Each structure stands twice: as C-alpha cells, then as structure tokens.
Amino acid sequence: PPRGTQVQVTADRITYNAQTRVATATGRVVITYGNYVLVATEVTYDQRNDRLRAEGEVRLTEPGGNVLEADVAELWNRFRDGFAEHLRLLLTNDATITAEYARRSDGVITVYTKVTYTRCKTCVLPDGTPVWQIKSTEVTHNEDEGTIYHRDATFEFLGLPVLWLPYLSHPDPTVERRSGFLIPSFGYSSEYGFGAEIPYFWALAPNYDVLLSDVWGIVHN
C-alpha cells in the first residue's frame, strides 16, 4: 500500500509498552492494511524496527487474491518483505503450494524450501494426497517475470515418483498466455489401468498456437 495508508486493527485485547514501543494484539486479531487482510490469534508490532509478527492460524489475503496460511509469519517494509513457517499458499488459479519455510524479498521474489505444488484442488487420494503433485527442494517465484521456478523437482502420480527434473519452470496465475505444460488429465479403465494425458501449449504468435499431447499409463496385469 502507498505511504500514509491507515491500518485498522480489531482484537479481543490490545496492549502497548511505551518503553519498548511494542504493541501486542491477542484473541481474534484482524488487521486491514490497504487491500491486505491479516488474521491471526496473536500479532506483535515492533514500532521501533517496523516489524510485525503474527502467530496462530495465520491467514494473509493479498490484493491479487492469493491467500497465505501459516503457523508463523513476520512482515516488514509495508508488507513487501518477510518470511513464513509451515505455510500453505492458495493461488488464484487453484494451485496450492506448501512449504516448510518461505522468505520474500524486494517485494517480488519469494523463495520456498521443501515444497509441494499441485493444481488438484478436488482430485485427491483417500489419505488426502493429491493425485498428482510436484515435490521440489526449492521453489522461487519471481512476480516481475510471472514465473515459478522449481529446483530438484520430482513429479508424483498416485503417490509414486514417476519423473525427476533438475529444473522446471512454469507461469504463475498472472500470465494469460505463454508456452508450457498445461494441467494433466487422468483416467482409468479396467483394460489399461491408470493413464495420464499431459498437454503442452506452444504459443507460436499472438494469433495462433499449437497444442501437443503426450499420453502414458500404468498398465495392470
């Protein structure tokens, strides 16, 4: 938000230490800052260092519509930078990113560690595992480029690793048209077993493109 934007806070209890210049809000805390909305059970604001720390069922809704859920989040530089622990990020294209830790810098670069990525919002196995997901050692989201980069990525299908790639990248939800793999589709037949179709969109020019499709399966004897 631009400088001068007012912050609105509601909470069950708010205390302020004039010596340390630290304010603490507890209970059901809701902070509205421009188009950001932060919900948590405890929020501490260090006025001297301009750092805000939220704990307990943290949920941060960003202006673009992405939603961050975390155990702990710390923010500074007017919400541009910060970190989160044990997080789940819900993107506007129904993709979900989970990670042990994430750090955001320069307002546009977020680096996640020990990451899973999927767009299976409803297609899950009985234990809750997505039908397909990508597990990566590290993921970098560059919002200026509109690109998500995976490092040391493993593609899992039905809970089994089927493909490993040292590097993988794809557009983020803000990109409307770019070459790359689309959402896989899956099927099952008693004769051939489980199968998957992985389409690739090739944007040759603004007015024409090519869609390629690769089909593979797991055959049951």
N, C-alpha and C positions, 0 to 999 in steps of 0.2 A: 504493500500500500504506500501511497505518497506520504511524505513527511507531513506531520500535522494531523494525520488520521486519528480519530479518537478510538480508544479501547473501551469496550463495555464488558463489565465483569459481573456475573451473578454467582453466588456461592452461599452455602449454609453459614460459613463463618470466614471472616477476613481479618487478619492481624497484620500489624506493621511495626517493625522495630526501627525506631528513628536513629539509633546508633549505627546499626549495620546497614540501614536502608534496604532491608529485605522485607517484602510483603508475601504473606502466605494465605492462600485461599484453600479451604477444605470443604468436603461434602460433595455435592454435585456441582462441579465448577464448569461454567460455560463462559468462554471468552470469545468475543466477536471483535475482530480487527480488520476493518475493510471487508473484503469478501472471504476472509479466513474465519473459520469457526473451530475452536478448540474445546473439547470436552474431556474432563478427567476427574479423578477423585481428590487430587491434591496438586496445586500449582504454586510454585515458588518463583518470585521475580526478584532478582538481584539488580536493584536500580543502579548501583554504583558501576557494575560491569555490564549492564544491559543484557542480562541473560535470563531466560525463562526456562524452568524445568517442570515438566508435567509427569505425573506418575499415576498408575492405577487406571486401567481400562481407557487408555488414551485414544482419542479419535479426533483426527485433524482433517477437516474438509477444506480442500484447496479451491481457489477461484475457478480453475478449469473443470472441476468436478471430481478429480481424483480424491480418494479417501485413504488416509493412513491410519492404521490401528497398531498400537504398540504397547508394551509394558512401560517403557520409559522413553521420553523424548525431551531433548533440550534444544532450544532455538535462540538465535541471536541475529543481529543485523536486520531487524524488522521482518523476521520470519524467513529471510532469504537463505540462511545457513543454519546448520545444526546436525544433530545425529539422533538415531533411534535404535532401541534394542528390542529384539524379539518382535519383529514387525510383520505386518500384512498390509500390502498396498493393493487397493482395488482401483483399477484403471477404468476409464470411461468406455473402453472397447470390450469390457467384460473379461479382460485379462487380470490375473492375480499373481502378485509377486510376494513370496515370503522370504525372509532372510533373518539371520542371527543379528546382523548389525548393518546399519547404513549411515553414511556420512554425506551431507550435502554441502557444497562449497561454490562460491561465486554465483549463487542463486540459480544455477542451471545444470550443475554437474552433481549427480548422486552416484555413489559407489556402494554396492551391496556385497556382502560376503555370505557364503554358504546359502545359496539361493535356489528356489524353485520357481518356475514360471509356467503358467498354463492359461488356456482360454476355455477350459472345460468348466463352465460355471455350474452346469447341472449333470454332466456325464461323469459320474464317479462310481468307483467300485464299492462293494458292501462295507468296506472298512473306511470309506471316505476318501480314499486316494483317487486323484483324477485318472481318467482312462489314459490320458497322455500328459506328460509334463517334461520340462527341460530342467535338469539339475546342473548348476554351474558353481564353480569355485568362487567366481567373482563376476558381477554384472555392473556395467557402467551405463547410466542413462544420461545422454547429452541432449538437453532440451533445446538448445540452439540448433542442433542438427536434426532433431526429431528422430534420433536413432538410439536403440538399445543394443549394447554390445555384451556378448557372453564370452567368458574365458573358461576353458576346460569344461566344455558342456557335454552332458550325456542326455540323449533323448530316450525317455522311458515310455513303453506302451504296455498297458495292463500290469504295471508294477515291475516290468522287466526291462533292463537296459538293452536297447537294440542298435544304438548308433552313438559313436563318440566323435566329437569335433573339437580341435584345439581352440578354434574361434568361430563365432556365429554372431550375426547382427541382423536386425530387422527394424522396421519403422515403429515409432510409438503411435499412440492414438491420434495425435495431431496431424499425421500425414495422411492425406486423402488418396494419393496415387504415387506408387513407387514400385519398382521391380522387387520381387521377393516371394518367399513361400507364403501361401495362404493357410487358413485353418484346416487341419486334416479332418477327413470324414472317415467314419468307421462303420463296419458292418459285420454280420455273422451269417453263415449258412452251415447246415449240417453236413454238406458235402465238402466244402473247402475250409471250414473253420473261420477264424477271425481274419479280417482283412482291413487294410487302410488305404486311403487314397490321399496323396499329398500333392496338391496343385501348386504350380509355380506361375506367378503373374509376371509377364515381361512387358514393361511399358516402353515400347519402341519409340513412340512420339506422343504428343498431347492428344492426337486424334485417332490413334489406333494402337492395338496391343495384341499380344499372343498369350493364350492360356495353355500351359503344358500340364500333364497329369501323369503321376507315377503311382502304380497300384502294386502293393505287396501284401502278403498274408502269412499267417501261421497255420499250416495245414495239420489237421488232426487225423491220425491213422485209426 
